[in-house]
Amino acid sequence: MTSEVEQAAGIPYLDLPAQIRAIRTELDTAIARTMDNCSFCLGPDVARFEEDFAKYCGARHCLGFNSGTSALHVAMTLLDVGPGDEVITTPFTFVATSWAIAYVGAKPVYVDIEDATFNLDPNLVERAITPRTKAILPVHLYGHSANLEPLLKICRERNVPLVEDAAQAHGAKYRGKIVGTFGAMSCFSFYPGKNLGACGEGGALITNHEPLAARARALRDHGSTRRYYHDEVGFNYRMEGLQGAVLGVKLKHLDHWTRERRRVAQRYHELLAGTPLQLPREADYAQSAWHLYVVRHRRRDGLKKHLETNRIGCGLHYPLPLHLQQCFASLGYQAGDFPVAEKAARECLSLPIYPELTEAQIETVGQVIKDFFGSP
Ligand SMILES: Cc1ncc(COP(=O)(O)O)c(C=O)c1O
């Protein structure tokens, strides 16, 4: 059972201090090394992390970025997506997936999601393709792989590249293989709350294609391959040395953390099985990294309030789909255009899930939810 101390403190939605405490000595050593070598922009720790993360994902190349958003921006630039072009993507994701398309002056073309996985529905993609389609950009939302095979089949047939937004899916698997190398390239975020998070901002682009990697390397560094010579308009999107050092430490723990997340998800499945909630399930092709554990119910707002009253943190990912966001009003979408995404936005509720969550805390969350529904 939960101790009185735990109960008084509540159960946070995310407990980053607990994660940092557990690896603090390793982090201090890595950070001190950067302080000594003063390689604050890129440098040896970033290079080592790039090598290690590429290996982890089974990719030939990894480039460190200062955020997942900037990696996605460069991905669109690498494909020469520009004004007048369209990119097919999901309306149910964090807004940054669509920023990348908007930044290059192209148009996000939304396609509804699957009810079971919250991911882009491959059955609806084909009919959204036009001669202006320059890429398909699915997201592995909540750490659960998108349904890649049918998407890749469409890409091959229509000669359109696929870019994976793997910002939430470090180490997630599709048919037994870690996501990130199914498409032409993939982008990751190392925002602190991600499964693999920096102590600040960070991102990466991985690819198996040498020409894409070489251009990405230049684009993130002012479009230059030789200092003070600039081949094309570039960006300052370099990863900081300190983040490379931190990520190098954390990557060693990622598999263990993912196993712990899977333990938490499994316990939630068991504890919440008899409740009226719609629980998240892995598709037969997926091994989720369980970035988020998102349940669904039409009384979501009441349940959220009930959890918060009981000092249990929870979140909404995401309360408003992108086609209904003010910033994309000019695209002309209306309420009702993507009913599955809109329903998911009304019903979704993210429960606490992180490696440090104790059995007692998981049981408390389960019991508080059961109390809400009046079940034993
Ligand atoms: C699906 C998705 N795409 C892109 C991003 C952007 O990453 P960052 O916050 O590192 O810029 C995020 C991060 O929150 C995300 O969840």
The ligand as an SDF file (V2000), in Angstrom:
LIG
                    3D

 16 16  0  0  0  0  0  0  0  0999 V2000
    5.4780   14.2750  -31.7600 C   0  0  0  0  0  0  0  0  0  0  0  0
    6.4480   15.3910  -31.5240 C   0  0  0  0  0  0  0  0  0  0  0  0
    7.0430   15.9620  -32.5820 N   0  0  0  0  0  0  0  0  0  0  0  0
    7.9500   16.9420  -32.4230 C   0  0  0  0  0  0  0  0  0  0  0  0
    8.3070   17.4110  -31.1790 C   0  0  0  0  0  0  0  0  0  0  0  0
    9.2520   18.5560  -31.0570 C   0  0  0  0  0  0  0  0  0  0  0  0
   10.3650   18.2900  -30.3070 O   0  0  0  0  0  0  0  0  0  0  0  0
   11.1030   19.4490  -29.4550 P   0  0  0  0  0  0  0  0  0  0  0  0
   10.2290   19.8140  -28.3180 O   0  0  0  0  0  0  0  0  0  0  0  0
   12.3790   18.8020  -29.0340 O   0  0  0  0  0  0  0  0  0  0  0  0
   11.3330   20.5850  -30.3790 O   0  0  0  0  0  0  0  0  0  0  0  0
    7.7240   16.8250  -30.0550 C   0  0  0  0  0  0  0  0  0  0  0  0
    8.1320   17.2620  -28.7000 C   0  0  0  0  0  0  0  0  0  0  0  0
    7.4350   17.6040  -27.8440 O   0  0  0  0  0  0  0  0  0  0  0  0
    6.7550   15.8000  -30.2240 C   0  0  0  0  0  0  0  0  0  0  0  0
    6.1570   15.2260  -29.1680 O   0  0  0  0  0  0  0  0  0  0  0  0
  1  2  1  0
  2  3  1  0
  2 15  2  0
  3  4  2  0
  4  5  1  0
  5  6  1  0
  5 12  2  0
  6  7  1  0
  7  8  1  0
  8  9  2  0
  8 10  1  0
  8 11  1  0
 12 13  1  0
 12 15  1  0
 13 14  2  0
 15 16  1  0
M  END
$$$$
